[in-house]
Amino acid sequence: MPDLRISWLDGLATLSPQQKGFLGEILRDPNRKLLLTGCAGSGKTLMAIFVKLILDKKFPDKNSLVLVYTKALEKFIIDNLKSRNAEIIANDIDHYNSWGWYHNDYDLIIVDEVQDFKSGWIEDVKSYSQYQIWMGDTNQWIYTEAQDTGGYDNLINEFASKDKFNFDVNYRNTLNIAKFASNFIQLNKYDEEIGISLKEKRKKFIEPITKNERQISEARNQPVFFIEAEDREKEIDCIVKTIEYIQNKEEESKQIAIVQLTHHMDLDIIEKGLSNRGYEIPRIPKENKEFILEMVNFTDPDLVLLSTAHSLKGLEFDYVIYPRSDSFSIHSKAPLLNIYFMLFARAKTGIYCSYVNKNNSLVYKIVEMVSDDSYYKILKSDEFLSLELDNEPTYHDEDLPF
């Protein structure tokens, strides 16, 4: 059994055979166009960085760029590079909305989260690079406008099987988190083409984790909490309780994302409620995003951040807190499921969801229909606020960034 940890830029020794095999293809021939697909937590973004490092070291004549979807993911990568004294390539990381303004030419562009690139964006990348490595996951396809342009559909048809690679092992989530997130996996047209059932697809996401002792250990697998608040003020109190509990844990990394799906007005309410209780938490807003992100350090082990789910694409946190889960229309089920899967797959250690009216919470209603209730707990807000939560440390490798 290989060591399934992924260490940040510390060499290739801890990479899996799948990951080493993919990097081996780059070493053998950097002048290729490749497509890498993979589930959440499989190390795609890490591979983008390793490819860049390999090219810079082994093929210094190659002019290459890592291109990601969001400014937040760009900052996340750069912060981690700086923490490992690898600033030399920080200028070669960019996000599309920035790069799209100046369009430098490259020998190779490595694109992460390509499933949400519009057709025109994909053609731009091709126009300004001789070769490309595309990385993505259709289970995290969250922008319908990108789907409608058909860019990803056209892209995958360009590749022969020998140039397609797939990572199917999730190294990020605990077993409890994976079981929870799997409820939001849906079949798409690519699954229909290969004839996989929804049950088989969800099993394929969870099963590899059961073979990783680190991910199934009792110490790591705390339950997913569902908290039914008496009212919105009690719900904010529960967020504060959760933050304080996590911050008091004996863990080396305790990063927290407090998230809403798309509604900034819901984030306004949460931000104000926390401020009234003495918590001033940085937030990724709709405007001035780059300015705010410059003040955020993604390597801070005690980072707490407010954000919409879309801004967290490609990132990861130890804990995800999702309050007001009943404020989003329960009738808009289909478009939300991929967003929910992407959101909950960000968490490495724990998830907390809350609501005032459980009948309006799509997350609760979906989990309620599942026969397996071993991975979550449902509590009333008063019960949660009076709970003496276990402060035993959960053990995980702080070097696991993706």
N, C-alpha and C positions, 0 to 999 in steps of 0.2 A: 504493500500500500504506500503510494508516494506521500510525501509531506504536502498537505494541501494548503499550507499558508502561502500567501503571496507577499513578499517583502518589497517595500518601496525602494527600487533602484539599488538594492544590495547585491545584485548578481542574479544569475539564473538558477541557482541551486534549488530554490524552493518552488520553482514553477512546476506545473503539472506537465505530463507528457503531451497533452493537447497543445498547451501554450508553447512549450519548447519546439514542438513540431512546426507550429506556425512561424515562429521566429527563425527556425532553420530554413524555411522557404525564402525568407528575406536575405539571409546570409548567402544562400546558394545563387540567388539572382534578384538583385534589387530592381531590375528593369522589368517589372511585371505589374499587371493590374489584377488586384485580388479583392475578394469579397469575404468578409468575416461576419458571420451572424452568431448570436449567442444570447443566452438567457440573462436576466438581471443578475448581477453579482458574479458573472463568469470571467471578468477580467478584461473586457474589450478595451476600456480606456487605458488600463495599465499596458496593454499590448501596444496601443498607439504611442505611448511614451517610450517603451522599450524599442520599438521600431525606429523611432527618431534617434535614440541613443546609439543604436547599432549603426545606423546610416552615418551619423556624425563621426563615429570612431573608426568604422571599417571602410567607409566610402566617403571620405571628407570632401570629395569633389561634387557630391550630390547636394543640390539645394532643395531642402525639404521643409514642409510646414505641417503642423498638427492643427486641423481646423475643427472646431466643435460648434455646437448649436447655440449655447448660451454664454453670456458674459460670466455668469456665476461659475459654470464649469471651467472656463478658462482660468478664472482667479483661483479656483480650487486646485487645479493642476499646478499653477505657478507657485502657489504657497507651499505645496508639497515639494516641488523641485527646490525651492529656496531652502527649505528645512533640511534638505539633503545636500546642500552646497552644489546644486546642479543648475545654477542660474544661467549657465552658458547657453541653454536652449530656451530660456524663458521668452525671448523675443521671437521665437519660432512657434509660439502657441497663439492662436487667435480664434475669435468667434465670428461667424459668418457676417453678421450685421456690421462689424467693424471692417473685416477684410473686403467685404463687398464694395466698399467705397474706393479702394485704391488698387486692388487686383494686381499684385506682383506676380511675376512668372516663377514657376518652380519646376524642378525635375520631377518631384513627387509630392503629392498632397495626401495626407492621411486624414480621413474624414470620420468623425465619431457622430453617432446618433443620426445616421443618414436617412433612416426611415421617415424623419420629419423634415427633410430637405425638400423644398419645392422643386419641380422639374427645372425651372430656370436656374436655380441655385446649382443643381447638379451639372447642368450644361456649362455654367460659369467655371466651376472647378475643372471640368474637362478642358475648357478653352485655355486655361492658364496653367496647365500642368501636362507633362508628357505621360506620366503614370499616376495612378491613384490606388489607394487602399481604402475601401469603404467598409465601415463597421456599423452594425445596427441590429435592432430587435423589433420585429413587427408586433410583439406583445406589448410593446411600449409605444405604439403608434398613437399619439395623442392629438395631432393636429389634422383635422379633417381636410383643411384646405390643401395640405401637402398631399394627402391621399388622392384628392380629386384631380390633382395635376398629373398623376400617373408616373411621376418621376422614378419612384422606387421600383414600380412594376417594370418599366422599361430597362432600368439598370440591371436588375437581376437576370434578365433575359440575355444580357450581353456576355455572361460568364459561362464557360464550360465547367463541368463538374470538377476538373483538376484545379481550377482556380477559385473554388468555393470552399470555405472552411466553416465549421460550426463548433462552438463551445457549448456543452450541455450540462456543465456542473456549476452550481451556485455556491460560491465560497463566502458569501456575505451573511446570509440570513441564518438565524437559528432554525431548528426544526419547527418550533411553534410559530415563528413569524412566517416561514415558508408555507405552512399549512394554512395560515390565515390569508396570506397574499394569494394563494392558489385559487381561492374562491372567486377571484376577480379575473382569472384567466379566461379568455374566450377564444373560440375558433375563428380563424380568418380564412380568406380564400386560399392562402398557401397551404393551410392545414387540410382543407377540403381536397386540394389537388393530390395530396399524398394519402388521404383517406384515414387520418388519425381521428379518434373520437375525443370528445372533451375530457372524459375520464382518463383516457390514456395520456393526454397532453398534460393534465394536472399532475398525474402520477410521475410523469417524466421530469417535471420540475422539482418534485419533492424527493423522489427516490435516491438520487445521488447523495443528498444530505444525510440520509440515514446510514450511509457508509463512512461518514466522517465523524469520528468520535468526538472531536472538538465541538462540532455543531449540535450534537445530540446530548451532550453532558447535562446532567441535572443542574449543575451550577450555572450554566449559561441560559437554560431555557425557563425564563420567567413567563408567566401567562400574558396574553394580550388582555388588557383591561378595557371593559366597557362600563362607563359610568353614566347612570341616569340621574341627571341633576334636577333638583326641585325647581330651580329657576336659573336664569342666566347669571345672576350674581353668584349663586352657589357653584355654577360651572366654572367661573373665573377662579373662585376659591380652590376648586379641585386642580386647576392648572398650576396655581401657586404651590399647592401641596405636592404635586408631581415634580415640579422643578426642584423644590427643596429636598425631596426624597432622593432624587437622582444625584443632586450635587453633594449629598452627604454619603454617597456610596464610596466604597473603597475600590475604585476602578481608576485605571490610568487615563482612560478617555471616557468622557461623559457628555458628548456633544448632543444638543437637543435642537430639533426643528419643530416649531409650532406652526401648523400649516392649515391653510384653507385652499379650496380647490381653485376657484378663479375670482371670487368676489372680494375685491379690496375693501368694500364696506364692512364685510365681516371681520377682516383683519383690523380695520379701524376700531371696531368695537372691542376686540380682544386687546389691542394695543392700549387703548384708553383704560380698560379695566385693570390691566396689569400695572400701568403707570399709577393709577389711583392706589394701588397696593404697594407702591415703592419699587416696582420692577421696570426699569427703562431698558428695553431689549431692542437691539438693532433689527431693522426690517428691510427686506429687499422690496422697494416700492416700484410702482409702475413707471414713475419718472425718476430721473437722477440716479438710475441704477448703478452706473459706473462709479459715481462719487461715493455712494453708500458702501459698495463692495470694497472700495479701497480701504475702508475702516474695519473690514471684517478679516480676521485671520482664520482660515480654515484648518490650520494646524493647532489652534488653541484647544486643548483638551476639554475646556469648560465652556466652549462656545454655545450660546443660546441664540437662536435666530428665528424671526418671524418671516414667513414667506408664503406665496401661493405655490401650489404643487408644480406648476409649469416651470417656475424658476429653479426647481430642484432637479431637473432632468440631469441624469448622469452623476449626481452627487450621492453621498451617503452620510448618515448620521448614526450615532449609537442609539438614539431614541427619537421616535416621531410621536408628537402629540397632535391629535386631530380633533379639536373641539367643534361644537356647532355642526355636527354631522347631520343634523336634521334641518339645517337651514337651506339646503340645496334640494330642488324639486325631486321627489322620489320617482316622478313619472318620466324623467329623462334618463332612464336606466342605461340604455345601450351605449351612448357616447361616453358615459362616465366610467365604465368598467376598466378600460385600459388606463385611464388616469389614476384610478384607485390602485390598480396593480402596480403601476410605476411608483406611486407614492409610498405604499406600504413596503415595497421591495427596497426602499432607501434605508430601512432600519436594520441595524446589526444586532441590537440587544433587546429592545422593548418597544411596544406600541401602546398608546393610550388613546381611546376614542371616547367621546362624550356627546350627550344630547339631552334635551329637555323632553321632547316627545319622541319616544322610540318608534312610533308608528310612521314617523316622517323621516326616519334615518335609513337610507338605503343600505348603508354598511351593516347596521344591526339586522335589518330584515333579511339580508342575504345570509348572514352567519346563522340567524335563527333557523333557517331552513336546513342547515347542515346537521347530520346525525352525530358527528364527532364534536363533542364539546370539551375535549380534554385539554385544548390549548388556549382557552380563554376563560375569564371570570367576569361576571356581571354583578355590579354593585350599585346601590343607591348612593347619592352624593354624601349624605350624612354618615353612612357606613364607611365610605371611602375616607372621609375627612377624619374619622375617629380611628382609622385602621393603623395599627403599628406594623408598617411594612418592613419586611425582612431586609436588613442592611448588609447581609453577607455579600461579599464581592462576587460578581460574575466574571469569569475568567475568559478573556479573549485577547487575541494578538493585536496590540495597538498598531502594528505595521500593516494591517489589512485595509488598504484604502479603497479597493474596488471589489 
